[in-house]
């Protein structure tokens, strides 16, 4: 089955998808990513020794705020009514794993918000650590789950 691009009209021009006829359903998305850090940087993060402050707290808040602003950042993304955003950060020996879970009850998905939360959380970590680590790498940002269920 061939599926066309939904954000392109018959003439190839970008457009916002019309979701007006779709029903509101419960939607959930989970995205993951990571930022690779030098072992010395990981040690500083664990000790809360980065000069700018608490790296994990800043990254968590940055991810949540970014999810809430996704439709302002992605031109054709619908503004959905976000009900919950969780950004979990796991400090590992060689970096920080990031997972964002987003929830809404709306006519279209919430996956862009989860992906944006992960991306901006990683960027916030980069900003917090850039003075001490010049070899950081952001990567492996993926959507790992997207669900929807009809309302009762």
PLY file of the C-alpha trace (Angstrom):
ply
format ascii 1.0
element vertex 152
property float x
property float y
property float z
element edge 151
property int vertex1
property int vertex2
end_header
0.00 0.00 0.00
1.45 3.34 -1.03
0.97 6.22 1.37
1.40 9.80 0.19
2.89 12.63 2.16
0.13 14.20 4.22
1.76 17.62 4.46
1.95 18.08 0.68
-1.01 18.98 -1.55
-1.66 17.66 -5.08
0.65 20.29 -6.58
3.53 19.56 -4.19
3.03 22.59 -1.96
3.40 22.27 1.81
0.14 22.43 3.73
-1.24 21.82 7.17
-3.32 18.64 7.37
-7.04 19.20 8.01
-7.95 17.23 11.15
-11.33 18.87 11.71
-13.30 15.69 10.94
-11.18 13.42 13.14
-12.44 12.37 16.60
-10.54 13.21 19.77
-8.73 10.13 21.11
-6.29 9.43 23.93
-2.75 9.53 22.53
0.64 8.68 24.01
4.14 8.87 22.58
7.57 7.91 23.89
10.82 9.13 22.36
14.40 8.40 23.36
17.82 9.81 22.65
21.16 10.28 24.28
24.10 12.58 24.57
27.56 11.07 24.77
29.85 12.75 27.31
33.43 12.30 28.40
33.84 10.32 31.66
35.09 13.45 33.43
31.95 15.33 32.38
29.74 12.48 33.60
31.52 12.67 36.96
30.85 16.42 37.16
27.17 15.90 36.31
26.88 13.22 39.01
28.52 15.52 41.57
26.44 18.53 40.46
29.79 20.14 39.72
29.00 21.91 36.44
29.49 25.66 36.95
26.17 26.58 35.30
24.18 24.52 37.80
22.11 21.35 38.00
22.39 19.84 34.51
19.63 17.27 34.98
17.11 19.73 36.41
17.73 22.23 33.62
17.50 19.54 30.91
14.26 18.15 32.36
12.60 21.58 32.46
13.95 22.47 29.00
12.44 19.27 27.57
9.06 19.93 29.17
9.02 23.54 27.98
10.04 22.49 24.47
7.21 19.95 24.24
4.78 22.73 25.09
6.21 24.92 22.29
6.46 22.27 19.56
3.83 23.80 17.27
5.74 27.10 17.44
8.94 25.35 16.29
7.68 22.90 13.65
5.83 24.88 10.95
3.07 22.39 10.02
2.65 20.77 13.43
-0.78 21.12 15.03
-1.12 22.73 18.42
-2.35 19.87 20.59
-3.66 20.10 24.12
-0.84 18.48 26.08
-1.99 16.78 29.26
1.34 15.45 30.50
5.05 15.49 29.67
7.64 13.46 31.53
11.35 13.75 30.77
13.48 11.05 32.38
17.27 11.36 32.40
19.57 8.47 33.21
23.24 9.20 33.82
25.36 6.43 32.33
29.13 5.91 32.33
29.49 7.46 28.87
26.64 9.97 28.72
23.03 10.65 29.53
20.03 8.71 28.18
16.91 10.81 27.66
13.33 9.56 27.46
10.24 11.71 27.01
6.66 10.53 27.41
3.85 12.77 26.22
0.07 12.41 26.60
-2.91 14.18 25.10
-6.55 13.70 24.19
-6.84 15.29 20.79
-7.45 14.85 17.04
-3.83 14.34 16.07
-0.69 12.85 17.54
1.71 13.87 20.25
4.88 12.25 18.88
6.42 15.51 17.67
6.19 16.82 21.23
8.02 13.76 22.59
10.75 14.05 19.95
11.11 17.79 20.58
11.37 17.23 24.33
14.23 14.75 23.86
16.02 16.97 21.35
15.88 20.12 23.46
16.78 18.27 26.67
19.92 17.06 24.86
20.66 20.58 23.66
20.27 21.91 27.20
22.77 19.34 28.46
25.13 20.41 25.68
24.76 24.05 26.70
25.34 23.25 30.36
28.46 21.15 29.66
30.04 22.87 26.65
32.71 24.63 28.72
34.17 21.31 29.93
33.44 18.85 27.11
34.27 19.60 23.48
33.59 16.08 22.18
29.91 15.67 23.11
27.65 13.90 20.62
23.86 14.02 20.44
22.23 11.09 18.70
19.95 8.10 18.54
16.81 10.23 18.82
13.93 7.93 17.92
10.21 7.52 18.44
9.84 4.22 20.28
6.11 4.17 20.94
2.99 5.86 19.60
-0.45 4.73 20.75
-4.02 5.89 20.57
-7.23 4.63 22.08
-10.81 5.67 21.52
-12.60 7.46 24.32
-15.41 5.61 26.10
0 1
1 2
2 3
3 4
4 5
5 6
6 7
7 8
8 9
9 10
10 11
11 12
12 13
13 14
14 15
15 16
16 17
17 18
18 19
19 20
20 21
21 22
22 23
23 24
24 25
25 26
26 27
27 28
28 29
29 30
30 31
31 32
32 33
33 34
34 35
35 36
36 37
37 38
38 39
39 40
40 41
41 42
42 43
43 44
44 45
45 46
46 47
47 48
48 49
49 50
50 51
51 52
52 53
53 54
54 55
55 56
56 57
57 58
58 59
59 60
60 61
61 62
62 63
63 64
64 65
65 66
66 67
67 68
68 69
69 70
70 71
71 72
72 73
73 74
74 75
75 76
76 77
77 78
78 79
79 80
80 81
81 82
82 83
83 84
84 85
85 86
86 87
87 88
88 89
89 90
90 91
91 92
92 93
93 94
94 95
95 96
96 97
97 98
98 99
99 100
100 101
101 102
102 103
103 104
104 105
105 106
106 107
107 108
108 109
109 110
110 111
111 112
112 113
113 114
114 115
115 116
116 117
117 118
118 119
119 120
120 121
121 122
122 123
123 124
124 125
125 126
126 127
127 128
128 129
129 130
130 131
131 132
132 133
133 134
134 135
135 136
136 137
137 138
138 139
139 140
140 141
141 142
142 143
143 144
144 145
145 146
146 147
147 148
148 149
149 150
150 151
